[in-house]
Amino acid sequence: MAKRISRIFLNSMFKCDNYVCHCEKDIKNVAPGQPPKTTLKLYCDINKPLHFSYAPRVGLNLTGIAGGVIEKNILGKLLAIPNGDIDKHIEFFETYGFLLPIQSDEYDSVDADAIIEVVNRIKATLYLMNAIAGQKNYKRILIYTTYLLYMPQIILNLSEVEYSTCSHRFTELIENYNLFVDLSRNQEVFGTGKYSIPDTMVGCNNPIEIEFFNAVRSGADTDLVGSKSIWFKHLFAMYTSLPFEDEKLRTIIDFFYHYQTEIGIFNEIQFGKITYYATPTRDNFTDEMKASLLKIARIVISEEINHNIIGIYPKYETDELAPAWQVNNLIQALYFSIFYMRPGLEIYKECKKPNCKRDKFFLVEATRTNKEYCCVQCSRAAATQRYRNRQLDK
Ligand SMILES: [Zn+2]
């Protein structure tokens, strides 16, 4: 049975239909001194259908009805949208259709910040896959793993569907978990002034000073800058008071606890950037921490992909008498393309030509470290530029 399923995976591509989308921007001033709120008003044009199909090694393509490729590498186009630029996001939706089904005769409204976050999560998942392939980039792995785990869930309410981003169990807990174990009659604390935590990262019990425990719980000062932050308090509550959770969650909790007590406590987490309460002590980033970070990056990638492909199911095509996948919308198609990527074998690279207008983010085998440009034209243009620069230097 398992064998048969894997053959379907190898042999078939998947398809997805969509419609051209139109988008208006409503900008509303909500309160004095506050930035205005932007809402996208969207509708689709059912007279302008769009077809997508997935081909191994090329990725997701925009195709004609008969299957001829109109534009290659749609996931690369999504990666190329400048971060946070709502107009460029709108351009993408107007070209390739909206990520989710929308109506044709009435507006669907979507908050601009929310949709940017949804796109950021797709990018972050892909960046993570890239960052763990080949030469590992631990800084990027940390930034995108943390982003995907710490950012609250986004829910888009459309007239036809409700979409929610993946909510990891850690995400729910870091928002809310505030229950501390009662140590008032604890024998170990009474005898030694310490409380031992079974720790998956150090591989044995990790004794915590009771003064530190009490200070974090009550929000008093400690030697650790930022220990009063609400995120750290919740993380500390999880670390000390949820010892028998499943291994995946424990691995995540233990990593963030060690990282933040030994390197620095997170202040703000943005897409592509983490700021700390004090200058982080990066020298303390040990090999054990790196190994643990890789583990949680893998957990996060798989949970993100699984969450977003859950509505896809296999079906048998009547016309072709062949197995196929029912992919319902563009966001599923995008995640399904990531699902089909061969982790560690294929990565998305950014074309080295500044302002590349061709295939800025292209899919390439991870071992081809010498391929730096998306195409011959870009590589030639860059070579000509280098030649000119040399002439000028003479
Ligand atoms: Zn290029």
Boltz pocket constraint, residues with backbone or C-beta under 6 A from the ligand:
constraints:
  - pocket:
      binder: B
      contacts: [[A, 351], [A, 352], [A, 353], [A, 356], [A, 357], [A, 358], [A, 359], [A, 360], [A, 373], [A, 374], [A, 375], [A, 378]]
      max_distance: 6.0
